[in-house]
Amino acid sequence: MEDTSSHSERAELEEEPEFVDILEERRSSTDLGFALRTFSPQPYREASPCSSSDLSRAVMESQFLRYVVKEIATETGVTVKEVREDARTILEEMSQNLQLGFIRLMAYTLSKVFKRLFSNIFVNIEGLNMLQQAVQENPVILMPNHRSYMDFLAISYILFSYDIPVPVIAAGIPLLGMKIVGEILRRSGAFFIRRSIGSDKLYWAVLSEYIKTIVRKGFAPVEFYVEGLRSRTLKSLVPRLGMMHMVLEPFFKGEVFDITLVPISISYDRVLEESLLAHELLGIPKPKESTTGLLKASKVLQEDYGSMHVTFGRPLSVRRLCHNKINRCQYNLIPRDLPQKPSADIQACVSWLAHLMVRFQEGGSVISPWSLMASLLLQTPVTVLLGEGLLWHRLTEKTLWLRKLALEFGGRLKWPARARHSDVMSSAAERHRSVVRCQAGRVHLVQEDEPARKHAASREDGVSRTAAAVLMLASYRNQCMHVFVRPAILAAAIRTSRATRREELFNYFFFLQDIFSNEFIFVPGKSSQDFNEACYLLKKCGAVHITQQEVNVSDRGQEVLDFLQALLQPFINSYQVVFRYLCEDDHQVFSERQFLPSVRKLATKLILSGELDTFETLSSDMQKNVLSALRRLEIVRKTMGSEQSEYRVNKGAVRRIQDTLSGKIPPRKLQTPPDAKL
């Protein structure tokens, strides 16, 4: 990670020579000519010629899959032939069928779509040059963040533009159900994975062997989302480790000399699915992916989505990263073709690498002016935004103040250098007119039009409409949270504990980091560095004075600490509401099915009574993160033998966290120190 002492104010990204707008040339030449251009990428030098059918044949003939098939046949009493046929069916459903003709078709189509949707697609040329070299030397794993359905399309489009091998891409199987589109995606390199695999031993075996075979043979770069899912909050998600284990296993077993990981950061001025994502968070089911739905969504082509930034990070050697961290000799103890459960040090290393990749994604992401503006709007009472509105000049003044702070904290900002500040912010507000309206020098929150109803809308319906707008604002604030979250946690520790001694603040910082490690990304083993970075950043901006023993707030530090504390407050409030629900409930056991609607009902009640002003508490992702944190801390445990998922809660432990979070009692060790646990 970048050392905090090397942070400096970065020039606006459009002015940096390494960022190029790839749509500029597309606007001055024909799309057909671009699609039919000579495409001659330099492949992995150790790769032998291999077709998609050769790949599938190698998977079916592998000793690993043969062993698992025999094992399953023995366990279930089914014949080996029948299990092999099941495996073949899974593989046929899953496998990609990469064909240059369909890559060209996608290039032609996407040129037209991207030129309508985006004013610019900026790409860092230095990163592309390094990737071009890396794909020739070792198997490459592309690891982008996932914020929109546009993500994987954009990466393949960019690589085609620069003569870099197009990747094979892990995609959710619902996309396969889209008539015609699903097959086009398959032939453009997508391989399809079921969303819920559970304990299906045969499916896991086919999937892992398929991915490992692609890596071993160097068939193509592999692209997958380490977060697993598209983030509905536009905030980084805690990585899922299944796919990470699969792509790294050929290195652990010595089947390849090295593997190169490439973090990719994709940033949007405006996300196509912003309204859809907000409604999903409020419990409205996501529409099923279909070709018809895609065609109906064509109206998005009439909207302005601003710029997209795609930052290809520095290629990272797994061999170098894992040096002295793992013992690969364990894989020599049994034949490599046999299934083998990874050791504790391998599992810890994979988790560390996955978290590290997400942090590199965050470090390369580009923050838009709107992200800063949304952060400030959310610190304005909703009653003000729905009523008289926030003064425009007040918002612009605070945004320029926050811009300076973000740069001091090492954020990468998209802020055109030659444009007037007022024009930059006016343009951002206009682009997001579905969320805010500027009128008579004031900014107002916009609620979606009420749908036609047979009955009058209830007060609860009004809360949901307001929450949808707030959650859209929150998603853009979340795009800059990684810049502020560590100093914000320290600011909360200073405010809540009212301590000045470093040791006490250190303990409270760890407590908050432990509670929120399902909410924000903290690299395992880096808690001390996180605390030191937070201290450094607050000292750098003049908010605190630091000695070896104490951290004291400076005379001019209150404004910074107030902002950072307010940034974290919606998360604190939301967690407290869930804790309250778990403690108020009459039963020690609750079901997963009742949890979300019950918490949402309590939050709505508190909002209507005026006791709560945090509409983000209604977000299902926030509620699930609280539950995940409590399960990780073993304060909530899943009961055994129940037909539906049921949980038993330790109410005493929940109350202790409640009291610690509100500053009534000092923090105590919850389970294990964050460094040890992560």
C-alpha positions as CSV (number, residue, x, y, z in Angstrom):
1,M,0.0,0.0,0.0
2,E,1.1,3.6,-0.5
3,D,2.9,4.9,2.5
4,T,1.0,7.8,4.1
5,S,4.1,10.0,4.2
6,S,4.2,9.9,0.4
7,H,0.7,11.4,-0.1
8,S,0.7,14.6,-2.1
9,E,-1.9,16.6,-3.8
10,R,-2.6,15.0,-7.1
11,A,-3.4,17.1,-10.2
12,E,-6.8,16.7,-11.7
13,L,-6.9,13.3,-13.5
14,E,-7.9,14.7,-16.9
15,E,-4.7,16.7,-16.8
16,E,-2.5,13.8,-16.0
17,P,-0.8,12.5,-19.3
18,E,-1.2,8.8,-18.4
19,F,-5.0,9.1,-18.5
20,V,-6.5,8.9,-22.0
21,D,-10.1,9.2,-23.1
22,I,-10.6,6.1,-25.3
23,L,-13.9,7.4,-26.6
24,E,-12.2,10.4,-28.2
25,E,-10.9,8.4,-31.2
26,R,-14.2,6.4,-31.4
27,R,-16.1,9.7,-31.9
28,S,-13.9,10.6,-34.9
29,S,-13.8,7.2,-36.6
30,T,-16.2,4.5,-37.7
31,D,-17.4,1.9,-35.2
32,L,-17.3,-0.8,-37.9
33,G,-13.7,0.0,-38.7
34,F,-12.8,-0.2,-35.0
35,A,-14.5,-3.6,-34.6
36,L,-12.8,-5.1,-37.7
37,R,-9.3,-3.7,-36.9
38,T,-6.4,-6.1,-36.7
39,F,-6.4,-7.7,-33.3
40,S,-3.0,-9.4,-32.5
41,P,-2.5,-9.7,-28.8
42,Q,0.7,-11.2,-27.4
43,P,-0.4,-14.3,-25.3
44,Y,1.3,-15.9,-22.3
45,R,4.6,-17.2,-23.6
46,E,4.3,-20.6,-21.9
47,A,0.8,-21.3,-23.3
48,S,0.3,-23.9,-25.9
49,P,-2.5,-23.6,-28.5
50,C,-5.8,-24.5,-26.8
51,S,-9.4,-24.1,-27.8
52,S,-12.4,-23.9,-25.5
53,S,-13.3,-27.5,-26.3
54,D,-9.7,-28.6,-25.6
55,L,-10.1,-26.8,-22.2
56,S,-13.3,-28.7,-21.4
57,R,-11.7,-32.0,-22.4
58,A,-8.8,-31.4,-20.1
59,V,-11.1,-30.7,-17.2
60,M,-13.1,-33.9,-17.8
61,E,-10.0,-36.0,-18.2
62,S,-8.2,-34.6,-15.1
63,Q,-7.2,-37.0,-12.3
64,F,-8.7,-34.6,-9.8
65,L,-12.2,-34.8,-11.3
66,R,-11.9,-38.5,-11.8
67,Y,-11.1,-38.9,-8.2
68,V,-14.0,-36.8,-7.0
69,V,-16.4,-38.5,-9.4
70,K,-15.5,-41.9,-8.0
71,E,-15.8,-40.6,-4.4
72,I,-19.3,-39.2,-5.1
73,A,-20.3,-42.4,-6.8
74,T,-19.2,-44.4,-3.8
75,E,-21.0,-42.0,-1.3
76,T,-24.3,-41.9,-3.2
77,G,-24.5,-45.4,-4.8
78,V,-24.8,-43.9,-8.3
79,T,-22.7,-45.3,-11.1
80,V,-19.5,-43.5,-12.1
81,K,-20.8,-43.1,-15.6
82,E,-23.9,-41.2,-14.3
83,V,-21.8,-38.9,-12.1
84,R,-19.5,-38.2,-15.0
85,E,-22.5,-37.2,-17.1
86,D,-23.7,-34.9,-14.4
87,A,-20.2,-33.3,-14.3
88,R,-20.3,-32.9,-18.1
89,T,-23.7,-31.2,-17.9
90,I,-22.4,-28.8,-15.3
91,L,-19.4,-28.0,-17.4
92,E,-21.4,-27.4,-20.6
93,E,-23.7,-25.0,-18.7
94,M,-20.7,-23.3,-17.1
95,S,-18.0,-23.0,-19.8
96,Q,-17.2,-20.1,-22.0
97,N,-16.7,-20.3,-25.8
98,L,-14.5,-17.4,-26.6
99,Q,-14.6,-16.5,-30.3
100,L,-13.0,-13.5,-32.0
101,G,-16.1,-12.9,-34.2
102,F,-18.2,-12.2,-31.1
103,I,-15.6,-10.1,-29.5
104,R,-15.7,-7.9,-32.7
105,L,-19.6,-7.8,-32.5
106,M,-19.3,-6.7,-28.8
107,A,-16.7,-4.1,-29.8
108,Y,-19.0,-2.6,-32.4
109,T,-22.1,-2.6,-30.1
110,L,-20.3,-1.3,-27.1
111,S,-18.7,1.6,-29.1
112,K,-22.2,2.8,-29.9
113,V,-23.6,2.3,-26.4
114,F,-20.6,3.8,-24.5
115,K,-20.6,6.9,-26.7
116,R,-24.3,7.5,-25.8
117,L,-23.9,6.8,-22.1
118,F,-20.6,8.4,-21.2
119,S,-18.9,11.7,-22.1
120,N,-15.5,10.1,-21.5
121,I,-13.9,6.7,-20.5
122,F,-10.5,7.6,-19.0
123,V,-7.9,4.8,-18.8
124,N,-4.4,5.0,-17.4
125,I,-2.0,4.1,-20.1
126,E,0.9,3.2,-17.7
127,G,-1.3,0.5,-16.2
128,L,-2.2,-0.9,-19.6
129,N,1.4,-1.0,-20.7
130,M,2.4,-2.9,-17.5
131,L,-0.5,-5.3,-18.1
132,Q,0.5,-5.9,-21.7
133,Q,3.9,-7.0,-20.5
134,A,2.5,-9.0,-17.5
135,V,0.2,-11.2,-19.7
136,Q,3.2,-12.5,-21.6
137,E,5.2,-13.6,-18.5
138,N,2.7,-15.3,-16.1
139,P,-0.9,-16.3,-15.8
140,V,-2.8,-13.1,-15.1
141,I,-5.8,-12.6,-12.8
142,L,-7.8,-9.4,-13.4
143,M,-9.6,-8.3,-10.2
144,P,-11.9,-5.3,-10.8
145,N,-14.3,-3.8,-8.3
146,H,-18.0,-4.4,-9.1
147,R,-20.4,-1.5,-9.1
148,S,-22.4,-1.8,-12.4
149,Y,-23.3,-4.3,-15.1
150,M,-21.0,-2.1,-17.3
151,D,-17.9,-3.2,-15.4
152,F,-16.9,-6.4,-17.3
153,L,-18.0,-5.0,-20.6
154,A,-15.8,-2.0,-20.2
155,I,-12.7,-4.0,-19.3
156,S,-13.0,-6.4,-22.3
157,Y,-13.7,-3.4,-24.6
158,I,-10.5,-1.6,-23.3
159,L,-8.3,-4.7,-23.7
160,F,-9.5,-5.2,-27.2
161,S,-8.7,-1.6,-28.0
162,Y,-5.1,-2.0,-26.8
163,D,-4.3,-5.4,-28.3
164,I,-4.3,-7.2,-24.9
165,P,-5.8,-10.7,-24.7
166,V,-9.5,-10.6,-23.8
167,P,-10.2,-12.3,-20.5
168,V,-12.5,-15.1,-19.6
169,I,-14.9,-13.7,-17.0
170,A,-16.8,-15.2,-14.1
171,A,-20.4,-14.2,-14.5
172,G,-23.6,-15.0,-12.5
173,I,-25.8,-17.6,-14.1
174,P,-28.9,-15.4,-14.3
175,L,-27.2,-13.7,-17.3
176,L,-27.2,-17.0,-19.1
177,G,-31.0,-17.0,-19.0
178,M,-31.1,-13.9,-21.2
179,K,-32.1,-15.1,-24.7
180,I,-29.5,-14.4,-27.3
181,V,-27.6,-12.0,-25.0
182,G,-26.5,-14.9,-22.7
183,E,-25.0,-16.8,-25.7
184,I,-23.3,-13.6,-27.0
185,L,-21.7,-13.2,-23.5
186,R,-20.6,-16.8,-23.5
187,R,-18.9,-16.4,-26.9
188,S,-17.3,-13.2,-25.6
189,G,-15.6,-15.0,-22.8
190,A,-18.1,-15.2,-20.0
191,F,-18.3,-18.5,-18.0
192,F,-21.4,-18.8,-15.8
193,I,-21.5,-19.7,-12.1
194,R,-24.5,-20.5,-10.0
195,R,-25.2,-18.0,-7.2
196,S,-25.9,-20.6,-4.6
197,I,-23.6,-23.7,-4.7
198,G,-23.9,-24.7,-1.1
199,S,-22.5,-28.1,-0.4
200,D,-22.8,-29.4,-4.0
201,K,-19.5,-31.3,-4.0
202,L,-19.6,-32.1,-7.7
203,Y,-20.3,-28.5,-8.8
204,W,-17.4,-27.2,-6.6
205,A,-15.1,-29.8,-8.1
206,V,-16.0,-29.0,-11.7
207,L,-15.8,-25.2,-11.1
208,S,-12.5,-25.4,-9.3
209,E,-10.9,-27.7,-11.9
210,Y,-12.2,-25.6,-14.8
211,I,-10.6,-22.4,-13.3
212,K,-7.4,-24.1,-12.3
213,T,-7.0,-25.6,-15.8
214,I,-7.4,-22.1,-17.4
215,V,-4.7,-20.8,-15.0
216,R,-2.3,-23.7,-15.5
217,K,-2.6,-23.6,-19.3
218,G,-2.5,-19.8,-19.5
219,F,-5.6,-20.0,-21.8
220,A,-6.5,-16.4,-21.1
221,P,-6.4,-13.8,-18.3
222,V,-9.1,-14.7,-15.7
223,E,-11.4,-11.9,-14.5
224,F,-13.5,-12.2,-11.4
225,Y,-14.9,-10.0,-8.7
226,V,-13.3,-10.8,-5.4
227,E,-16.2,-9.1,-3.7
228,G,-18.4,-11.8,-5.2
229,L,-21.4,-9.6,-5.9
230,R,-22.1,-6.2,-7.4
231,S,-22.1,-3.8,-4.5
232,R,-25.6,-2.3,-4.1
233,T,-24.2,0.4,-1.8
234,L,-21.2,1.3,-4.1
235,K,-19.0,0.6,-1.1
236,S,-16.3,-2.1,-1.1
237,L,-17.6,-5.4,0.1
238,V,-15.8,-7.9,2.3
239,P,-14.1,-10.3,-0.1
240,R,-15.3,-13.8,-0.7
241,L,-12.5,-16.3,-0.8
242,G,-13.8,-19.3,-2.8
243,M,-12.7,-18.1,-6.2
244,M,-9.5,-16.6,-4.7
245,H,-8.5,-20.1,-3.5
246,M,-9.2,-21.6,-6.9
247,V,-7.0,-19.2,-8.9
248,L,-4.1,-19.3,-6.4
249,E,-4.0,-23.1,-5.9
250,P,-1.9,-23.8,-9.1
251,F,0.8,-21.6,-7.5
252,F,0.5,-23.1,-4.1
253,K,0.9,-26.6,-5.6
254,G,3.8,-25.5,-7.8
255,E,2.0,-26.1,-11.0
256,V,2.9,-22.6,-12.2
257,F,6.0,-20.6,-11.3
258,D,4.1,-17.5,-10.5
259,I,0.7,-15.8,-10.9
260,T,0.1,-12.1,-11.4
261,L,-2.7,-10.2,-9.8
262,V,-3.9,-7.0,-11.3
263,P,-6.3,-4.8,-9.2
264,I,-8.6,-2.7,-11.3
265,S,-10.6,0.3,-10.1
266,I,-13.7,1.4,-12.0
267,S,-15.2,4.7,-10.9
268,Y,-18.4,6.3,-12.2
269,D,-19.7,9.9,-12.1
270,R,-23.2,8.3,-12.1
271,V,-24.1,4.6,-12.0
272,L,-26.8,3.4,-14.4
273,E,-28.5,1.3,-11.7
274,E,-28.6,3.9,-8.9
275,S,-32.4,3.9,-8.4
276,L,-32.7,0.1,-8.8
277,L,-30.0,-0.5,-6.2
278,A,-31.6,1.8,-3.7
279,H,-34.9,0.1,-4.0
280,E,-33.3,-3.3,-3.7
281,L,-31.8,-2.2,-0.4
282,L,-35.3,-1.3,0.8
283,G,-36.5,-4.9,0.1
284,I,-38.0,-4.5,-3.4
285,P,-36.9,-7.6,-5.3
286,K,-34.4,-7.1,-8.2
287,P,-36.1,-7.6,-11.6
288,K,-35.0,-10.9,-13.2
289,E,-32.3,-10.5,-15.9
290,S,-33.9,-10.8,-19.3
291,T,-33.5,-9.7,-22.8
292,T,-36.9,-8.0,-22.7
293,G,-35.9,-6.1,-19.6
294,L,-32.6,-5.0,-21.3
295,L,-34.5,-3.6,-24.3
296,K,-37.0,-1.8,-22.0
297,A,-34.0,-0.3,-20.2
298,S,-32.9,1.4,-23.4
299,K,-34.3,4.7,-22.1
300,V,-31.1,5.0,-20.0
301,L,-29.4,5.9,-23.3
302,Q,-31.1,9.2,-23.1
303,E,-29.5,10.1,-19.7
304,D,-26.2,11.7,-18.9
305,Y,-23.8,9.5,-16.9
306,G,-20.7,11.6,-17.1
307,S,-17.3,10.0,-17.1
308,M,-16.0,6.5,-16.3
309,H,-12.5,6.1,-14.9
310,V,-10.7,2.7,-15.2
311,T,-7.4,2.4,-13.4
312,F,-5.3,-0.7,-14.0
313,G,-3.2,-1.1,-10.9
314,R,0.4,-2.3,-10.8
315,P,0.7,-6.1,-11.5
316,L,1.5,-7.9,-8.3
317,S,3.5,-11.2,-8.1
318,V,1.9,-13.8,-5.9
319,R,5.3,-15.4,-5.4
320,R,6.7,-12.2,-4.1
321,L,3.7,-11.4,-1.9
322,C,3.6,-14.8,-0.3
323,H,7.3,-15.1,0.3
324,N,7.9,-16.2,3.9
325,K,4.1,-16.2,4.5
326,I,3.3,-19.8,3.6
327,N,4.8,-23.3,3.5
328,R,4.1,-24.8,0.1
329,C,5.8,-28.1,1.0
330,Q,2.6,-29.4,2.5
331,Y,1.3,-30.0,-1.0
332,N,4.1,-32.5,-1.5
333,L,2.8,-34.8,1.2
334,I,0.0,-36.2,-0.9
335,P,-0.5,-36.5,-4.7
336,R,-1.4,-33.0,-6.1
337,D,-4.3,-34.4,-8.1
338,L,-6.2,-35.3,-4.9
339,P,-8.5,-32.9,-3.1
340,Q,-6.7,-31.2,-0.2
341,K,-8.0,-28.9,2.4
342,P,-5.8,-25.8,2.6
343,S,-3.9,-25.3,5.9
344,A,-4.6,-22.5,8.3
345,D,-1.6,-20.5,7.0
346,I,-2.8,-20.9,3.4
347,Q,-6.3,-19.7,4.3
348,A,-4.9,-16.7,6.2
349,C,-2.7,-15.8,3.3
350,V,-5.6,-16.1,0.8
351,S,-7.7,-13.8,3.1
352,W,-4.9,-11.3,3.4
353,L,-4.3,-11.2,-0.4
354,A,-8.1,-10.8,-1.1
355,H,-8.4,-7.9,1.4
356,L,-5.2,-6.4,0.0
357,M,-6.6,-6.4,-3.5
358,V,-9.7,-4.6,-2.4
359,R,-7.6,-2.0,-0.7
360,F,-5.6,-1.5,-3.9
361,Q,-8.9,-1.2,-5.8
362,E,-9.9,1.6,-3.3
363,G,-6.6,3.3,-3.7
364,G,-6.9,3.5,-7.5
365,S,-10.6,4.6,-7.5
366,V,-11.4,8.2,-8.6
367,I,-13.6,10.4,-6.5
368,S,-16.0,12.7,-8.2
369,P,-17.2,16.2,-7.0
370,W,-20.6,14.7,-6.5
371,S,-19.3,12.1,-4.0
372,L,-18.0,15.0,-1.8
373,M,-21.2,16.9,-2.3
374,A,-23.3,13.8,-1.3
375,S,-21.2,13.4,1.8
376,L,-22.1,16.9,2.9
377,L,-25.8,16.7,1.9
378,L,-26.2,13.6,4.1
379,Q,-25.0,15.6,7.1
380,T,-27.8,18.0,6.6
381,P,-31.1,17.1,8.4
382,V,-33.6,15.5,5.9
383,T,-36.3,17.8,7.2
384,V,-34.2,20.7,5.9
385,L,-33.5,19.1,2.5
386,L,-37.2,18.3,2.1
387,G,-38.3,21.7,3.4
388,E,-36.5,25.0,2.9
389,G,-33.4,23.4,1.4
390,L,-29.7,23.8,2.0
391,L,-28.2,27.1,0.8
392,W,-26.2,26.4,-2.5
393,H,-23.3,28.7,-1.6
394,R,-23.0,26.9,1.8
395,L,-22.8,23.6,0.0
396,T,-20.2,24.8,-2.5
397,E,-18.0,26.4,0.2
398,K,-18.1,23.2,2.3
399,T,-17.4,21.1,-0.8
400,L,-14.2,23.1,-1.6
401,W,-13.2,22.7,2.0
402,L,-13.8,18.9,1.8
403,R,-11.9,18.8,-1.5
404,K,-8.8,20.1,0.2
405,L,-9.2,17.6,3.0
406,A,-9.6,14.7,0.6
407,L,-6.5,15.7,-1.2
408,E,-4.6,16.0,2.1
409,F,-5.8,12.5,2.9
410,G,-4.4,11.1,-0.4
411,G,-7.7,10.9,-2.3
412,R,-7.6,10.7,-6.1
413,L,-10.0,13.5,-7.3
414,K,-11.6,14.1,-10.6
415,W,-11.8,17.9,-10.7
416,P,-11.1,19.6,-14.0
417,A,-8.4,22.2,-13.4
418,R,-9.4,24.7,-16.1
419,A,-13.1,24.8,-15.1
420,R,-14.5,27.2,-12.5
421,H,-15.3,25.5,-9.2
422,S,-18.9,26.7,-9.3
423,D,-19.4,25.2,-12.8
424,V,-17.9,21.8,-11.8
425,M,-20.4,21.6,-8.9
426,S,-23.4,22.9,-10.9
427,S,-22.7,20.3,-13.5
428,A,-22.5,17.5,-10.9
429,A,-25.8,18.6,-9.4
430,E,-27.5,18.8,-12.8
431,R,-26.3,15.3,-13.6
432,H,-27.9,14.0,-10.4
433,R,-31.2,15.9,-10.8
434,S,-33.1,12.7,-10.1
435,V,-31.9,13.0,-6.5
436,V,-31.5,16.8,-5.9
437,R,-33.1,20.0,-7.3
438,C,-31.4,23.4,-7.2
439,Q,-33.9,26.2,-7.0
440,A,-33.7,29.8,-5.8
441,G,-30.2,29.3,-4.5
442,R,-31.1,26.3,-2.4
443,V,-30.7,22.5,-2.8
444,H,-33.7,20.2,-2.2
445,L,-33.9,16.4,-2.0
446,V,-36.1,15.0,-4.7
447,Q,-38.4,12.1,-4.0
448,E,-39.6,9.8,-6.8
449,D,-43.2,10.4,-8.0
450,E,-45.7,8.4,-6.1
451,P,-47.1,5.5,-8.0
452,A,-50.9,5.5,-8.7
453,R,-52.7,3.8,-5.8
454,K,-56.1,2.6,-5.0
455,H,-55.7,3.8,-1.4
456,A,-54.1,6.8,0.1
457,A,-50.3,6.5,0.8
458,S,-49.4,5.7,4.4
459,R,-46.8,7.5,6.5
460,E,-44.6,4.4,6.1
461,D,-44.8,4.8,2.3
462,G,-43.5,8.4,2.7
463,V,-40.6,7.1,4.8
464,S,-39.7,4.6,2.0
465,R,-39.8,7.3,-0.7
466,T,-37.5,9.5,1.4
467,A,-35.2,6.5,2.2
468,A,-34.8,5.7,-1.5
469,A,-33.5,9.2,-2.2
470,V,-31.2,9.2,0.9
471,L,-29.8,5.8,-0.1
472,M,-28.9,7.1,-3.5
473,L,-27.0,9.9,-1.9
474,A,-25.4,7.5,0.5
475,S,-24.1,5.3,-2.4
476,Y,-22.1,8.2,-3.8
477,R,-20.8,9.2,-0.3
478,N,-19.7,5.6,0.0
479,Q,-17.4,6.0,-3.0
480,C,-15.1,8.2,-0.9
481,M,-15.5,6.5,2.4
482,H,-12.2,4.6,2.0
483,V,-10.3,7.9,2.1
484,F,-11.9,9.0,5.4
485,V,-12.8,5.9,7.3
486,R,-9.6,5.4,9.3
487,P,-9.4,9.0,10.6
488,A,-13.2,8.9,11.0
489,I,-12.9,5.9,13.4
490,L,-10.2,7.8,15.3
491,A,-12.4,10.9,15.4
492,A,-15.2,8.8,16.8
493,A,-12.9,7.2,19.4
494,I,-11.7,10.7,20.5
495,R,-15.3,12.0,20.7
496,T,-16.9,9.0,22.4
497,S,-14.2,7.9,24.8
498,R,-13.2,11.5,25.7
499,A,-9.7,10.2,26.2
500,T,-6.4,11.7,25.1
501,R,-4.0,8.9,26.0
502,R,-2.9,7.0,22.9
503,E,-3.3,3.6,24.6
504,E,-7.0,4.3,25.4
505,L,-7.7,5.7,21.9
506,F,-5.9,2.7,20.5
507,N,-8.2,0.3,22.3
508,Y,-11.3,2.1,21.3
509,F,-10.1,2.4,17.7
510,F,-9.6,-1.4,17.7
511,F,-13.1,-1.9,19.2
512,L,-14.7,0.2,16.4
513,Q,-12.6,-1.5,13.7
514,D,-13.7,-4.9,15.0
515,I,-17.3,-4.0,15.0
516,F,-17.2,-2.4,11.5
517,S,-14.9,-4.9,9.8
518,N,-17.9,-6.2,7.9
519,E,-18.7,-2.7,6.8
520,F,-15.3,-1.4,5.7
521,I,-12.2,-3.1,4.4
522,F,-9.3,-3.5,6.8
523,V,-6.3,-5.6,5.7
524,P,-5.5,-8.4,8.1
525,G,-2.6,-7.7,10.3
526,K,-2.6,-4.0,9.7
527,S,-4.6,-2.7,12.6
528,S,-1.6,-0.9,14.2
529,Q,-0.7,0.7,10.9
530,D,-4.3,1.8,10.4
531,F,-4.3,3.5,13.8
532,N,-0.9,5.2,13.0
533,E,-2.2,6.3,9.5
534,A,-5.3,7.8,11.2
535,C,-3.1,9.7,13.6
536,Y,-0.8,10.8,10.8
537,L,-3.6,12.1,8.6
538,L,-5.3,14.0,11.5
539,K,-2.0,15.6,12.4
540,K,-1.2,16.4,8.7
541,C,-4.4,18.4,8.3
542,G,-3.8,20.2,11.6
543,A,-6.7,18.6,13.5
544,V,-4.7,17.1,16.3
545,H,-1.4,17.5,18.2
546,I,0.4,14.2,18.8
547,T,3.0,13.2,21.3
548,Q,4.4,9.8,22.2
549,Q,1.7,9.4,24.9
550,E,-1.2,11.7,23.9
551,V,-3.5,12.8,21.0
552,N,-5.0,16.3,21.7
553,V,-7.5,18.2,19.5
554,S,-6.1,21.4,18.1
555,D,-8.0,24.8,18.2
556,R,-8.8,24.5,14.5
557,G,-9.3,20.7,14.5
558,Q,-13.0,20.7,15.6
559,E,-14.4,21.3,12.1
560,V,-12.5,18.2,10.7
561,L,-13.5,16.0,13.6
562,D,-17.1,17.1,13.4
563,F,-17.2,16.2,9.7
564,L,-15.5,12.8,10.3
565,Q,-17.7,11.9,13.3
566,A,-20.8,12.8,11.3
567,L,-19.6,10.7,8.4
568,L,-19.5,7.6,10.6
569,Q,-22.6,8.4,12.6
570,P,-25.2,6.8,10.3
571,F,-23.3,3.5,10.7
572,I,-23.2,3.9,14.5
573,N,-26.9,4.8,14.7
574,S,-27.9,1.9,12.4
575,Y,-25.9,-0.7,14.4
576,Q,-27.5,0.6,17.6
577,V,-31.0,0.2,16.2
578,V,-30.3,-3.5,15.3
579,F,-28.8,-4.0,18.8
580,R,-31.9,-2.5,20.3
581,Y,-34.1,-4.8,18.3
582,L,-32.1,-7.9,19.4
583,C,-32.3,-6.8,23.0
584,E,-36.0,-5.8,23.0
585,D,-37.2,-8.9,21.3
586,D,-38.9,-11.3,23.7
587,H,-37.2,-14.4,22.3
588,Q,-33.7,-15.6,22.6
589,V,-34.0,-17.1,19.1
590,F,-35.0,-15.4,15.9
591,S,-35.3,-16.5,12.3
592,E,-33.4,-15.0,9.4
593,R,-36.7,-14.6,7.6
594,Q,-38.1,-12.3,10.2
595,F,-34.9,-10.4,11.0
596,L,-34.9,-7.9,8.1
597,P,-38.6,-6.9,8.0
598,S,-38.6,-6.7,11.9
599,V,-35.6,-4.4,12.0
600,R,-37.0,-2.3,9.1
601,K,-40.4,-2.0,11.0
602,L,-38.6,-0.8,14.2
603,A,-36.5,1.7,12.2
604,T,-39.5,3.1,10.4
605,K,-41.4,3.4,13.8
606,L,-38.4,5.3,15.3
607,I,-38.1,7.6,12.2
608,L,-41.8,8.4,12.3
609,S,-41.6,9.2,16.1
610,G,-38.7,11.5,15.5
611,E,-36.4,9.4,17.7
612,L,-34.2,8.4,14.7
613,D,-33.2,10.5,11.7
614,T,-30.9,7.9,10.0
615,F,-32.8,6.6,7.0
616,E,-29.8,4.4,6.1
617,T,-30.9,2.1,8.9
618,L,-33.6,0.8,6.5
619,S,-30.9,-0.6,4.2
620,S,-30.9,-4.4,4.1
621,D,-27.1,-4.4,3.5
622,M,-26.5,-2.4,6.6
623,Q,-28.7,-4.8,8.6
624,K,-27.0,-7.9,7.2
625,N,-23.6,-6.5,8.0
626,V,-24.6,-6.1,11.7
627,L,-25.8,-9.7,11.8
628,S,-22.6,-10.9,10.1
629,A,-20.5,-8.9,12.6
630,L,-22.3,-10.4,15.6
631,R,-22.0,-13.9,14.1
632,R,-18.3,-13.4,13.5
633,L,-17.9,-12.3,17.2
634,E,-20.0,-15.4,18.2
635,I,-22.5,-13.1,20.0
636,V,-25.2,-14.5,17.6
637,R,-25.0,-18.2,16.8
638,K,-26.8,-20.3,14.3
639,T,-28.9,-23.0,15.9
640,M,-28.4,-26.5,14.8
641,G,-31.0,-28.8,13.3
642,S,-33.7,-26.1,12.5
643,E,-35.4,-26.3,9.1
644,Q,-35.0,-22.5,8.5
645,S,-32.0,-20.4,9.5
646,E,-32.5,-19.5,13.2
647,Y,-30.2,-17.7,15.5
648,R,-29.6,-17.5,19.2
649,V,-28.5,-14.2,20.6
650,N,-26.4,-13.4,23.7
651,K,-28.3,-10.3,24.8
652,G,-25.8,-9.5,27.6
653,A,-23.0,-9.3,25.1
654,V,-25.1,-7.2,22.7
655,R,-25.9,-4.7,25.6
656,R,-22.2,-4.5,26.4
657,I,-21.4,-3.5,22.7
658,Q,-24.3,-1.0,22.8
659,D,-22.9,0.6,26.0
660,T,-19.4,0.7,24.6
661,L,-20.5,2.2,21.3
662,S,-22.3,5.0,23.2
663,G,-19.3,5.6,25.5
664,K,-21.0,4.3,28.7
665,I,-18.3,1.7,29.4
666,P,-14.7,1.3,28.1
667,P,-14.0,-1.2,25.4
668,R,-13.1,-4.7,26.3
669,K,-11.7,-7.5,24.0
670,L,-14.7,-8.9,22.1
671,Q,-13.2,-12.1,20.9
672,T,-9.6,-11.8,19.6
673,P,-7.6,-8.8,18.6
674,P,-8.4,-7.7,15.0
675,D,-4.9,-8.5,13.9
676,A,-5.1,-12.0,15.1
677,K,-8.6,-12.7,13.9
678,L,-8.3,-11.3,10.5
